[in-house]
């Protein structure tokens, strides 16, 4: 989904535990499932990319 709208984006998956899901953009935390307690919607993921 991210690469469809942002083909030059670098997308990495880092293994974790405990249900942690975080999105970082240019080194800054843009979304944290750990902080919100909710998995992001497609719209929330897109909004993190600007």
DSSP file (Angstrom, degrees, kcal/mol; ACC not computed):
  #  RESIDUE AA STRUCTURE BP1 BP2  ACC     N-H-->O    O-->H-N    N-H-->O    O-->H-N    TCO  KAPPA ALPHA  PHI   PSI    X-CA   Y-CA   Z-CA
    1    1 A X     >        0   0    0      0, 0.0     4,-1.2     0, 0.0     3,-0.3   0.000 360.0 360.0 360.0 -47.4    0.0    0.0    0.0
    2    2 A X  H  >  +     0   0    0      1,-0.2     4,-2.3     2,-0.2     3,-0.4   0.927 360.0  50.4 -62.7 -45.1    2.7    2.5    0.9
    3    3 A X  H  4 S+     0   0    0      1,-0.2    -1,-0.2     2,-0.2     6,-0.1   0.745 101.7  63.0 -69.5 -22.0    4.8    1.8   -2.2
    4    4 A X  H  4 S+     0   0    0     -3,-0.3     3,-0.3     1,-0.2    -1,-0.2   0.909 118.1  26.4 -65.6 -40.6    1.8    2.2   -4.5
    5    5 A X  H  < S+     0   0    0     -4,-1.2    -2,-0.2    -3,-0.4    -1,-0.2   0.661 135.6  32.8 -97.1 -18.1    1.4    5.9   -3.4
    6    6 A X    ><  +     0   0    0     -4,-2.3     3,-2.3    -5,-0.2    -1,-0.2  -0.602  66.6 173.1-135.8  72.8    5.1    6.5   -2.5
    7    7 A X  T 3  S+     0   0    0     -3,-0.3    -4,-0.1     1,-0.3    -1,-0.1   0.702  78.2  53.9 -60.7 -21.3    7.2    4.4   -4.8
    8    8 A X  T 3  S+     0   0    0      2,-0.1    -1,-0.3    -5,-0.0    -5,-0.1   0.430  83.6 117.2 -92.4   2.5   10.5    5.9   -3.6
    9    9 A X    <   -     0   0    0     -3,-2.3     2,-0.6    -7,-0.2    -3,-0.0  -0.350  63.9-132.2 -68.6 148.3    9.8    5.1    0.1
   10   10 A X        -     0   0    0     -2,-0.0     2,-0.5     2,-0.0    -1,-0.1  -0.923  25.6-169.8-100.8 119.2   12.0    2.8    1.9
   11   11 A X        +     0   0    0     -2,-0.6     2,-0.4     2,-0.0    -2,-0.0  -0.949   7.1 177.2-115.8 122.0    9.9    0.3    3.8
   12   12 A X        -     0   0    0     -2,-0.5     2,-0.5     2,-0.0    -2,-0.0  -0.955  19.5-148.7-123.8 142.8   11.5   -2.0    6.4
   13   13 A X        -     0   0    0     -2,-0.4     2,-0.5     2,-0.0    -2,-0.0  -0.958  14.9-165.6-109.6 123.4    9.9   -4.6    8.7
   14   14 A X        -     0   0    0     -2,-0.5     2,-0.1     0, 0.0    -2,-0.0  -0.939  22.2-120.9-112.8 126.4   11.7   -5.1   12.0
   15   15 A X        +     0   0    0     -2,-0.5     2,-0.2     1,-0.0    -2,-0.0  -0.356  44.5 155.9 -64.5 139.4   10.8   -8.1   14.1
   16   16 A X        -     0   0    0      4,-0.1     2,-0.3    -2,-0.1     3,-0.1  -0.798  28.2-130.2-147.7-172.7    9.5   -7.3   17.6
   17   17 A X  S >  S+     0   0    0     -2,-0.2     3,-0.7     1,-0.1     0, 0.0  -0.928  71.9  48.4-142.7 167.3    7.4   -8.8   20.3
   18   18 A X  T 3  S-     0   0    0     -2,-0.3    -1,-0.1     1,-0.2     0, 0.0   0.674 118.9 -69.3  78.1  17.0    4.4   -7.9   22.5
   19   19 A X  T 3  S+     0   0    0      1,-0.2     2,-0.3    -3,-0.1    -1,-0.2   0.691  81.5 162.3  76.3  17.5    2.2   -6.6   19.7
   20   20 A X    <   +     0   0    0     -3,-0.7     2,-0.4    13,-0.1    -1,-0.2  -0.569   9.7 172.6 -75.0 130.8    4.3   -3.5   19.1
   21   21 A X        +     0   0    0     -2,-0.3    12,-3.6     2,-0.0    13,-0.4  -0.943   5.8 168.0-139.5 115.4    3.7   -1.8   15.7
   22   22 A X  E     -A   32   0A   0     -2,-0.4     2,-0.5    10,-0.2    10,-0.2  -0.974  23.1-152.0-132.8 145.3    5.3    1.5   15.0
   23   23 A X  E     -A   31   0A   0      8,-2.7     7,-3.5    -2,-0.4     8,-1.6  -0.967  14.2-171.2-114.5 125.5    5.8    3.6   11.9
   24   24 A X  E     -A   29   0A   0     -2,-0.5     2,-0.5     5,-0.3     5,-0.2  -0.944   4.8-165.1-115.9 142.2    8.7    5.9   11.6
   25   25 A X  E >  S-A   28   0A   0      3,-2.7     3,-1.9    -2,-0.4    -2,-0.0  -0.990  76.5 -15.8-127.1 121.6    9.2    8.5    8.8
   26   26 A X  T 3  S-     0   0    0     -2,-0.5    -1,-0.1     1,-0.3     3,-0.1   0.876 130.6 -51.4  51.0  41.6   12.6   10.0    8.3
   27   27 A X  T 3  S+     0   0    0      1,-0.2     2,-0.4    -3,-0.0    -1,-0.3   0.433 116.2 110.0  81.9  -1.3   13.7    8.8   11.7
   28   28 A X  E <  S-A   25   0A   0     -3,-1.9    -3,-2.7     0, 0.0     2,-0.4  -0.876  75.4-110.9-111.0 143.1   10.8   10.2   13.7
   29   29 A X  E     +A   24   0A   0     -2,-0.4    -5,-0.3    -5,-0.2     3,-0.1  -0.555  38.8 170.0 -70.5 121.4    8.0    8.2   15.2
   30   30 A X  E     +     0   0A   0     -7,-3.5     2,-0.3    -2,-0.4    -6,-0.2   0.688  65.3   9.6-107.0 -26.2    4.8    8.8   13.2
   31   31 A X  E     -A   23   0A   0     -8,-1.6    -8,-2.7    17,-0.0     2,-0.4  -0.968  58.2-169.6-155.1 139.7    2.5    6.2   14.7
   32   32 A X  E  >  -A   22   0A   0     -2,-0.3     4,-2.2   -10,-0.2     6,-0.3  -0.944  13.8-171.4-135.7 114.2    2.6    3.8   17.6
   33   33 A X  H  > S+     0   0    0    -12,-3.6     4,-3.1    -2,-0.4     5,-0.2   0.844  94.6  60.2 -66.0 -33.2    0.2    0.9   18.2
   34   34 A X  H  4 S+     0   0    0    -13,-0.4    -1,-0.2     1,-0.2   -12,-0.1   0.897 110.4  40.1 -60.5 -40.0    1.9    0.5   21.6
   35   35 A X  H  4 S+     0   0    0      1,-0.1    -2,-0.2     3,-0.1    -1,-0.2   0.868 125.8  34.1 -77.3 -38.0    1.0    4.1   22.5
   36   36 A X  H  < S-     0   0    0     -4,-2.2    -2,-0.2     2,-0.2    -3,-0.2   0.731  92.2-136.2 -92.2 -23.2   -2.6    4.1   21.0
   37   37 A X  S  < S+     0   0    0     -4,-3.1     2,-0.4    -5,-0.2    -3,-0.1   0.542  73.4  97.6  78.5   5.7   -3.5    0.5   21.7
   38   38 A X  S    S-     0   0    0     -6,-0.3     2,-0.3    -5,-0.2    -1,-0.2  -0.971  77.2-119.8-131.1 142.8   -5.0    0.3   18.2
   39   39 A X        -     0   0    0     -2,-0.4     2,-0.0    -3,-0.1    -7,-0.0  -0.601  46.6-106.2 -73.1 139.3   -3.7   -1.0   14.8
   40   40 A X        -     0   0    0     -2,-0.3     2,-0.1     1,-0.1    -1,-0.1  -0.338  26.0-126.3 -71.6 148.6   -3.7    1.9   12.3
   41   41 A X     >  -     0   0    0      1,-0.1     4,-2.1    -3,-0.0     5,-0.2  -0.378  32.3-102.3 -77.8 167.4   -6.2    2.2    9.5
   42   42 A X  H  > S+     0   0    0      1,-0.2     4,-2.5     2,-0.2     5,-0.2   0.898 124.9  53.5 -56.9 -40.4   -5.1    2.6    5.9
   43   43 A X  H  > S+     0   0    0      1,-0.2     4,-2.2     2,-0.2    -1,-0.2   0.885 106.8  50.5 -64.9 -39.1   -5.9    6.3    6.2
   44   44 A X  H  > S+     0   0    0      2,-0.2     4,-1.2     1,-0.2    -1,-0.2   0.895 110.4  50.0 -66.1 -39.2   -3.7    6.7    9.4
   45   45 A X  H >X S+     0   0    0     -4,-2.1     4,-0.6     1,-0.2     3,-0.5   0.941 111.9  47.8 -62.9 -46.5   -0.8    5.0    7.6
   46   46 A X  H >< S+     0   0    0     -4,-2.5     3,-1.2     1,-0.2     4,-0.5   0.881 107.6  56.0 -62.2 -38.4   -1.1    7.3    4.6
   47   47 A X  H >< S+     0   0    0     -4,-2.2     3,-0.7     1,-0.3    -1,-0.2   0.782  98.6  61.8 -68.3 -24.7   -1.4   10.4    6.8
   48   48 A X  H << S+     0   0    0     -4,-1.2    -1,-0.3    -3,-0.5    -2,-0.2   0.729 100.6  55.5 -69.8 -19.1    2.0    9.6    8.4
   49   49 A X  T <<        0   0    0     -3,-1.2    -1,-0.2    -4,-0.6    -2,-0.2   0.562 360.0 360.0 -92.1  -9.1    3.6    9.9    5.0
   50   50 A X    <         0   0    0     -3,-0.7    -3,-0.1    -4,-0.5    -2,-0.1   0.452 360.0 360.0  81.6 360.0    2.4   13.4    4.4
